[in-house]
Amino acid sequence: MNEYLDSWKKKVLIVAGKCPVELTGSSLEEVEAWISSLEKRKKDNVEYKPTVYRYWARTFFSHDKRRLRQINKNIATVTGKSATIYDYMNGHTD
């Protein structure tokens, strides 16, 4: 899709509801497969920002801060973006 059409997508920063796909591990491969599965389930006119994945990851690994840090690093690696919700609230664009 071209850049102009991508600009019309709904940008989602935080989601409501339960994550539709369980995240079972913190490795790069597991996080990449999880994100890929989530991308396949979302509507075509929607763009998930990395904050969505971090929000859902926290619901699975809030009890294990070390693994959650690793997952967050891997989310940044997979998406190529590390912006936080505060960055987007302050006008950050990718």
Backbone bond lengths (Angstrom), bond angles and torsions (degrees), N, CA, C in turn:
res aa  C-N    CA-C-N  psi(-1)  N-CA   C-N-CA  omega(-1)  CA-C   N-CA-C  phi
1 M - - - 1.446 - - 1.525 108.41 -
2 N 1.305 116.78 143.28 1.459 117.77 -177.54 1.533 111.60 -81.18
3 E 1.316 115.03 167.09 1.465 121.59 -174.92 1.527 112.26 -60.92
4 Y 1.331 117.29 -37.51 1.462 120.47 -179.95 1.526 110.81 -62.93
5 L 1.321 117.04 -46.95 1.465 119.72 -179.56 1.524 111.70 -68.06
6 D 1.332 117.34 -34.68 1.465 120.18 176.59 1.524 111.73 -61.16
7 S 1.319 117.21 -30.47 1.464 120.18 -178.69 1.522 112.16 -67.79
8 W 1.327 117.52 -16.62 1.466 121.56 179.54 1.518 112.68 -90.36
9 K 1.307 117.77 -4.63 1.460 120.46 179.06 1.522 110.73 -70.31
10 K 1.322 115.61 149.30 1.460 120.63 173.98 1.516 107.62 -75.21
11 K 1.320 116.15 124.01 1.458 121.72 179.18 1.522 109.11 -91.93
12 V 1.330 116.77 121.10 1.454 121.88 -178.73 1.528 108.55 -105.95
13 L 1.337 115.06 122.70 1.464 121.09 179.45 1.521 111.60 -99.07
14 I 1.319 116.79 -41.05 1.457 123.78 179.42 1.523 107.24 -135.97
15 V 1.301 115.54 136.38 1.462 120.64 -177.54 1.521 110.52 -101.68
16 A 1.300 114.72 160.64 1.458 121.12 173.55 1.523 107.34 -109.37
17 G 1.291 116.17 138.07 1.449 119.30 175.51 1.520 113.98 100.02
18 K 1.299 112.51 175.94 1.454 122.54 -177.29 1.527 110.96 -74.72
19 C 1.302 115.92 144.52 1.465 121.18 177.07 1.531 108.53 -66.25
20 P 1.337 117.31 130.70 1.466 120.02 -177.52 1.528 114.43 -76.46
21 V 1.322 117.70 -9.58 1.467 121.78 -179.01 1.518 108.35 -132.05
22 E 1.327 117.04 128.82 1.464 120.37 -179.43 1.526 110.57 -76.76
23 L 1.321 115.41 135.84 1.459 122.34 173.01 1.524 106.79 -95.48
24 T 1.332 115.96 117.32 1.461 119.62 -172.33 1.517 114.32 -102.49
25 G 1.338 117.69 -10.93 1.457 119.38 -178.58 1.508 111.65 -155.28
26 S 1.330 115.25 179.03 1.459 120.09 -174.67 1.527 114.08 -114.48
27 S 1.323 117.67 0.49 1.465 119.71 -178.46 1.524 110.83 -68.77
28 L 1.305 115.91 159.68 1.462 120.88 178.50 1.522 110.70 -57.38
29 E 1.308 117.53 -42.75 1.462 121.58 -178.98 1.527 111.84 -64.24
30 E 1.331 116.67 -41.70 1.464 120.88 179.50 1.526 111.49 -66.88
31 V 1.316 116.29 -42.59 1.462 120.68 179.54 1.527 110.19 -66.71
32 E 1.314 116.93 -41.34 1.463 120.82 178.83 1.531 111.26 -62.80
33 A 1.317 117.55 -43.74 1.471 121.68 178.14 1.523 110.82 -64.84
34 W 1.319 116.96 -39.51 1.466 122.16 179.55 1.528 110.69 -63.67
35 I 1.334 116.55 -47.75 1.466 120.68 179.29 1.524 110.20 -62.88
36 S 1.315 117.02 -42.31 1.463 120.97 178.61 1.528 110.99 -59.69
37 S 1.314 116.59 -42.69 1.465 121.10 178.68 1.530 111.37 -64.53
38 L 1.326 116.79 -39.84 1.466 120.44 177.74 1.525 111.05 -66.83
39 E 1.321 116.83 -39.81 1.470 120.96 179.36 1.525 111.14 -62.16
40 K 1.322 117.17 -36.10 1.467 121.29 179.62 1.525 111.96 -68.69
41 R 1.318 117.73 -25.02 1.463 122.32 -176.71 1.527 114.33 -89.61
42 K 1.320 116.98 -18.52 1.468 118.69 -176.68 1.526 110.46 -81.97
43 K 1.309 115.58 161.44 1.460 120.82 178.36 1.523 110.30 -70.80
44 D 1.328 116.47 152.28 1.462 121.69 -177.45 1.526 113.24 -63.24
45 N 1.328 117.37 -29.30 1.465 120.15 -177.01 1.529 112.93 -90.40
46 V 1.333 116.60 17.33 1.460 122.01 -178.07 1.523 109.15 -120.99
47 E 1.332 114.99 138.84 1.464 120.94 174.39 1.521 108.49 -119.63
48 Y 1.329 116.53 120.68 1.457 121.09 174.78 1.519 108.94 -84.21
49 K 1.308 116.63 128.02 1.454 122.44 171.73 1.534 107.78 -82.62
50 P 1.326 118.54 161.32 1.467 119.80 -178.20 1.526 113.14 -61.14
51 T 1.307 117.07 -20.13 1.467 120.29 178.24 1.528 111.26 -63.21
52 V 1.326 117.19 -30.10 1.468 121.25 177.43 1.518 109.60 -62.61
53 Y 1.323 116.94 -48.26 1.459 120.81 -178.38 1.518 111.28 -65.55
54 R 1.330 117.35 -39.69 1.463 119.70 178.62 1.531 110.99 -65.95
55 Y 1.327 116.26 -38.38 1.464 120.34 178.38 1.532 110.32 -61.08
56 W 1.337 116.21 -49.75 1.462 119.55 -179.78 1.524 111.59 -66.44
57 A 1.326 117.79 -38.98 1.472 120.58 179.59 1.522 110.29 -59.85
58 R 1.311 115.59 -38.54 1.471 119.93 179.66 1.529 111.29 -61.58
59 T 1.329 117.44 -32.24 1.471 119.34 179.20 1.527 111.54 -68.16
60 F 1.330 117.47 -26.54 1.460 121.10 179.17 1.523 113.26 -89.58
61 F 1.333 117.50 -31.02 1.464 120.59 -170.70 1.527 113.65 -127.46
62 S 1.320 118.72 27.95 1.468 120.38 179.83 1.527 111.44 -64.47
63 H 1.305 117.01 -23.07 1.470 122.13 -179.42 1.532 113.20 -81.99
64 D 1.334 117.25 -11.31 1.469 121.39 -176.08 1.531 109.44 -129.35
65 K 1.317 116.11 87.42 1.473 121.71 -174.24 1.532 112.46 -61.95
66 R 1.322 117.89 -36.21 1.463 120.42 179.89 1.530 111.11 -63.50
67 R 1.311 116.37 -47.32 1.473 119.73 179.12 1.519 111.31 -67.16
68 L 1.325 116.92 -36.18 1.465 120.27 178.70 1.525 110.81 -64.00
69 R 1.325 118.00 -39.42 1.474 120.80 175.31 1.525 110.68 -61.13
70 Q 1.335 116.94 -41.89 1.456 120.91 178.81 1.532 110.99 -65.20
71 I 1.312 116.44 -41.38 1.471 120.62 177.73 1.520 110.10 -61.91
72 N 1.325 117.18 -43.88 1.468 120.64 179.51 1.526 111.25 -61.77
73 K 1.331 117.60 -39.59 1.468 120.87 175.43 1.526 110.23 -62.17
74 N 1.322 115.75 -43.58 1.460 119.99 -178.87 1.524 112.16 -68.24
75 I 1.319 117.63 -34.20 1.470 120.69 175.06 1.521 109.29 -62.05
76 A 1.327 117.24 -43.65 1.465 121.17 178.33 1.530 110.61 -62.88
77 T 1.311 116.98 -38.89 1.468 121.03 178.82 1.527 110.99 -65.80
78 V 1.313 116.66 -46.45 1.468 121.08 -177.16 1.526 111.35 -67.57
79 T 1.331 116.80 -43.70 1.468 119.95 -176.05 1.522 112.80 -86.10
80 G 1.324 116.65 -20.13 1.460 120.44 -175.42 1.517 112.70 74.23
81 K 1.344 116.21 15.08 1.463 121.42 -177.24 1.523 109.74 -135.94
82 S 1.321 116.16 138.96 1.459 119.52 178.96 1.529 112.38 -125.26
83 A 1.317 117.06 13.44 1.468 120.81 -178.59 1.525 110.67 -62.13
84 T 1.325 115.04 145.09 1.459 121.56 177.98 1.531 109.30 -99.16
85 I 1.299 115.91 172.33 1.465 120.75 177.22 1.529 109.71 -59.70
86 Y 1.327 116.79 -36.15 1.467 120.72 179.84 1.526 111.57 -67.65
87 D 1.329 115.98 -35.49 1.473 119.48 176.08 1.532 109.92 -61.13
88 Y 1.322 116.22 -46.85 1.477 119.23 -179.94 1.519 111.80 -65.84
89 M 1.330 117.30 -37.13 1.458 120.55 178.52 1.530 111.28 -65.26
90 N 1.320 116.18 -26.47 1.457 121.11 179.98 1.535 112.93 -95.16
91 G 1.321 116.84 17.55 1.445 121.32 173.22 1.503 116.88 93.10
92 H 1.331 118.19 8.72 1.471 120.92 177.91 1.524 110.04 -62.11
93 T 1.317 116.52 137.04 1.461 120.92 172.98 1.516 108.49 -126.52
94 D 1.350 116.41 149.83 1.468 119.00 178.32 1.504 109.72 -95.95
